[in-house]
Amino acid sequence: MKFTPTTEEREERRTFEPFPAGEYDFTVDAEDTTSKAGNDMIKLTLHVYNTEGHKRVLFDYLLDSAAWKIKQFAASAGLLEKYDSGEIEAYEMVGKTGRLKLKIESSEQYGDQNKVAFYIAAKSAGTGYTGRSAPQPVGKSKSLADDLSDEVPF
């Protein structure tokens, strides 16, 4: 195995300081599991990105006892129909994207860490967070027929 030896300069660049509190995009991995109390639970592994493309990995947990959090997550990830049905599985969450608000929590044992404050609802129901608003056409307005043309733009 080849590797790059660590230097002080390299370690300074590889900081794992928490992101500042604020809003961030995320992608999700999820798995069905059981809580310590024996209840059904979904463990979320959130890949959170800042505007420079740096990533932090956070964990969050969805339980029936916190249905409000499941609804927030579903609204952010475009899964409100699944939420409304009263049943959602981890595999349906994998690869979904959304937006969330991070906070910083401090503890003596672990220091400062990012935690999910809440999930931000997607702009349009059922689609998940798209990151940015769709660009608006400049000049003359476009019609639906223009968008449905068979021309390939490359």
Residue pairs with C-beta under 8 A, 6 or more apart in sequence:
4 10
16 56
17 112
18 56
18 102
18 104
18 112
18 113
18 114
19 48
19 50
19 54
19 56
19 102
19 114
20 102
20 104
21 101
21 102
21 103
21 104
21 117
22 101
22 102
23 99
23 100
23 101
23 102
23 120
24 48
24 49
24 50
24 99
24 100
24 101
24 102
25 48
25 49
25 97
25 98
25 99
25 129
25 131
26 46
26 47
26 48
26 49
26 97
26 98
26 99
26 100
27 46
27 47
27 49
27 95
27 96
27 97
28 44
28 45
28 46
28 47
28 77
28 93
28 94
28 95
28 96
28 97
28 98
29 44
29 45
29 47
29 94
29 95
30 42
30 43
30 44
30 45
30 90
30 91
30 93
30 94
31 42
31 43
31 45
31 90
32 40
32 41
32 42
32 89
32 90
33 41
33 42
33 43
34 40
34 41
35 41
35 61
35 63
39 63
39 64
39 65
40 63
40 64
41 61
41 62
41 63
42 61
42 62
42 88
42 90
42 93
43 59
43 61
43 90
44 59
44 60
44 61
44 62
44 73
44 93
45 57
45 58
45 59
46 57
46 58
46 59
46 60
46 100
46 116
47 55
47 56
47 57
48 55
48 56
48 57
48 58
48 100
48 102
48 114
49 55
56 114
58 102
58 114
58 115
58 116
60 69
60 73
60 116
62 69
62 70
62 73
63 69
64 70
69 119
70 83
70 88
71 80
71 83
72 118
72 119
72 121
73 79
73 93
73 98
73 119
74 80
74 82
74 83
74 88
75 83
75 119
75 121
75 122
76 98
76 99
76 100
76 119
76 120
76 121
76 122
76 128
76 129
77 93
77 96
77 97
77 98
77 119
77 122
77 128
77 129
78 96
78 98
78 122
78 126
78 127
78 128
78 129
79 88
79 92
79 93
79 96
79 128
80 125
80 126
81 126
82 88
82 92
96 128
97 128
97 129
97 130
97 131
98 119
98 120
98 122
98 128
98 129
99 119
99 120
99 122
99 129
99 131
100 116
100 117
100 118
100 119
100 120
101 116
101 117
101 118
101 119
101 120
102 114
102 115
102 116
102 117
103 114
103 115
103 116
103 117
104 112
104 113
104 114
104 115
105 112
105 113
105 114
105 115
106 112
106 113
107 113
120 129
122 128
122 129
122 130
123 129
123 130
123 133
